[in-house]
Structures are given as C-alpha cells and as structure tokens.
C-alpha cells in the first residue's frame, strides 16, 4: 500500500479535506439513509454530522498520527491502508459519533463548533494538492 512521509501538518493539509472527508462520507452511508433529520424531522437528503463533544476527523487523524506514527520529531511515515483502518475503527460505533441531519440543520448545528476551518486559499498545497497560482 502507499506510504506518506512528511510532517503531521502536511498529512492533515493534504488529506484532511479530501481523503478523510470522503472516508467519513463512505463510512456514514447507513446514517445518511436514516430517512429523516434527527432535528427537524424532514425527510430529505441527509448528512452525517459529528456529534458535538466527540472528536472530529482532524482530531482523530492527529491522535492516530501521534499514537501510532510519531518518531519523536514531527516527521511521520504512514502506511495509508493501516491509517485508514485505524481511522475507521476510531469512529466506531458510528451512532456514537454521528447524527443524521438535513443540510440546514447541519449548518445550524455546526455554528461555533468547527475548529479547523482554514480561510479559503490558505492551504499551502493549494486546492486538492494543485499548486497555487502565483498572484504577483
């Protein structure tokens, strides 16, 4: 399987908003098929929201990197398959970490709770790892 070598922050910058977000979407298919929003009761397309006061995907990823891949410095070498297995296991049982919400309830629920949102364009790797355009 593929390996990542770099700093913990680089790992989060590269995979936090892409691979890890998509992994959570995949894991939570059953929750999103619950049928109705747990807040407003509407039957619509649902999202799986991290329950407040449970670790989010970035917190979980940082914890896994620290506990299983730390070398004493900031550089880590991560077997991606092994990491994803640990990432999935850290979300179990899914019902203890996620609730089904419609889009508007999810936005309201997350107000003030999102900790790691970067300002647009601030990822040093650009959007999805693409180099940022030189704006000089």
C-alpha positions in Angstrom: 0.0 0.0 0.0 1.0 3.6 -0.5 3.0 5.4 2.2 3.1 9.0 3.2 6.3 10.6 4.5 6.2 14.2 5.8 5.1 16.2 8.8 1.9 15.7 10.7 0.7 19.1 9.5 1.5 18.2 5.9 -0.5 15.0 6.3 -3.5 17.0 7.6 -3.1 19.6 4.9 -3.0 17.0 2.1 -5.6 14.6 3.3 -7.9 16.3 5.9 -10.3 17.9 3.5 -10.2 15.3 0.8 -9.4 11.7 1.7 -10.6 11.9 5.3 -13.8 13.8 4.4 -14.6 11.2 1.7 -13.8 8.3 4.0 -16.2 9.7 6.6 -18.9 10.1 3.9 -18.3 6.5 2.9 -18.4 5.2 6.5 -21.6 7.0 7.3 -23.8 5.9 4.4 -26.1 4.0 6.7 -26.6 7.0 9.0 -27.3 9.2 6.0 -30.0 6.7 4.9 -31.8 7.1 8.2 -34.8 8.6 6.5 -35.4 11.8 8.4 -33.4 14.6 10.0 -33.0 14.0 13.7 -33.6 17.7 14.5 -36.4 18.9 12.3 -37.8 15.5 11.2 -37.8 16.4 7.4 -37.4 13.6 5.0 -34.8 14.8 2.6 -31.2 14.1 1.7 -29.2 13.8 4.9 -25.7 14.4 6.0 -23.9 12.7 8.9 -22.9 15.4 11.4 -20.2 14.7 14.0 -21.9 14.8 17.4 -20.7 17.8 19.5 -18.1 17.0 22.1 -16.9 13.9 20.2 -13.6 14.1 18.3 -13.9 15.2 14.6 -12.0 13.8 11.7 -9.0 16.1 12.2 -8.8 15.4 15.9 -9.0 11.7 15.2 -6.3 11.9 12.5 -3.9 13.9 14.7 -4.4 11.4 17.6 -3.7 8.4 15.3 -0.6 10.1 13.9 0.7 10.9 17.4 0.0 7.5 18.9 1.0 5.2 16.1 3.3 7.1 13.8 5.3 9.5 15.9 9.0 9.2 15.7 9.9 11.8 18.4 10.1 14.5 15.8 7.4 15.9 13.6 8.1 13.7 10.6 5.9 10.6 10.2 5.9 7.7 7.8 2.3 6.4 7.4 1.1 3.3 5.7 -2.2 4.6 4.3 -4.1 1.4 4.4 -3.2 0.9 8.0 -4.1 4.5 8.8 -7.5 4.3 7.2 -8.3 1.1 9.1 -7.4 2.9 12.4 -9.4 6.0 11.3 -12.4 3.8 10.7 -12.1 2.0 14.0 -11.8 5.3 15.8 -15.3 6.2 14.6 -17.0 3.0 15.9 -19.7 2.7 16.9 -20.8 5.1 14.2 -24.0 6.0 16.0 -21.9 7.4 18.9 -20.1 9.8 16.7 -22.7 10.9 14.1 -26.3 12.0 13.8 -28.4 12.3 10.6 -29.2 16.0 9.8 -30.5 17.8 6.8 -28.2 20.5 5.2 -29.8 23.5 7.0 -29.9 21.7 10.5 -26.3 20.6 9.9 -25.2 24.2 9.3 -27.0 25.4 12.3 -25.7 22.6 14.5 -22.1 23.3 13.5 -22.1 27.0 14.2 -19.3 27.7 16.6 -18.2 24.0 16.7 -16.0 23.9 13.6 -12.4 24.2 14.8 -10.1 23.6 11.9 -11.7 25.6 9.0 -8.9 27.4 7.0 -9.6 30.6 5.2 -10.2 30.0 1.5 -6.9 29.6 -0.4 -4.7 29.2 2.7 -3.7 25.6 2.2 0.0 25.6 1.3 -0.7 22.7 -1.2 -3.5 24.6 -3.0 -6.9 23.1 -3.8 -6.6 19.2 -3.8 -2.8 19.5 -3.9 -2.7 21.6 -7.0 0.0 24.3 -6.9 -1.5 27.7 -6.2 -1.2 30.3 -9.0 1.4 33.0 -8.5 -0.6 36.2 -8.0 2.3 38.6 -8.1 
